[in-house]
Amino acid sequence: MKTFLRYDISVQTKQYPFKAPREIEELSQELFLKCSKYSIVDQTMLLLVPIDVPEYNLIMKFKSDYPEYTSKLVIYEHKYSKKEIEEAEFLLLKSKSMVILQNNKVRFEKCCEKGKFSGKQINSFIINKNQFQNKVISGTNVYRYLVSIEAKEKLEETEISNIIFIPVYSVNNSELVAYQIEVQSLLQSLEPYNNWGIYKKCENCGKILSNTKHNFPQPFMIPKDYMKDLKDFNATSEVFTELASRYYIISKKMYKTLQILNAKKLICEPIKFID
Ligand SMILES: [Zn+2]
């Protein structure tokens, strides 16, 4: 695994009151020159820097020295070799493909009477059939995953554990076009190992509506002791948006099954097991 920071080191030069003084703008330009071999967009000074090079520390220092002028958008990316992915026992489910739900038909429960959406989905998804054509698995704009009818059959055939299938219908004629995949039971809390914290709570009932997203230099972590509790299809008990999006973790068996079906846009990341 190699971890990279994606970060734009340009400073605010326009908007009052955060316009950076001239000398800080110059510092950012100097820093950019030092890091230029990691530039991916010169105009905006966007960098993709490995976290184990000295330039990474320079960037983080610059960011902490001038928090009022520098970007708060810190994104970490983990790149894995084919071998690491092939050998992983469990992987974080990710897909480059996305289907947009025909949204006013999707309803979620609220946390309490005066509260906000808390993400318990109360009806089937409706999609535009064309968007899912020729796909095996796809993410959605509400962070759930859909699989094809063929994939559902194959996942059942290979006896993938802890999975349920919820029908997804086409917007035009209510034809069955895919299945949403969900878990039967959730994992125990992984918060202590991943420091997700609380992003949003309901002011009225106190329910946690959202934890912070996993965007750290370290990969997604699970204690080794938990491995025996993992099924083929798993979801975190923590949620990461007010629509209660979760992280889904799949076993090697489920990953291979999706690969046999030729799911091209899977970009799963190995889970790190810790002592
Ligand atoms: Zn509430």
Residues whose N, C-alpha, C, O or C-beta is under 5 A from the ligand:
A	BS01	ZN	C111 C112 G115 K116 C202 N204 C205 G206
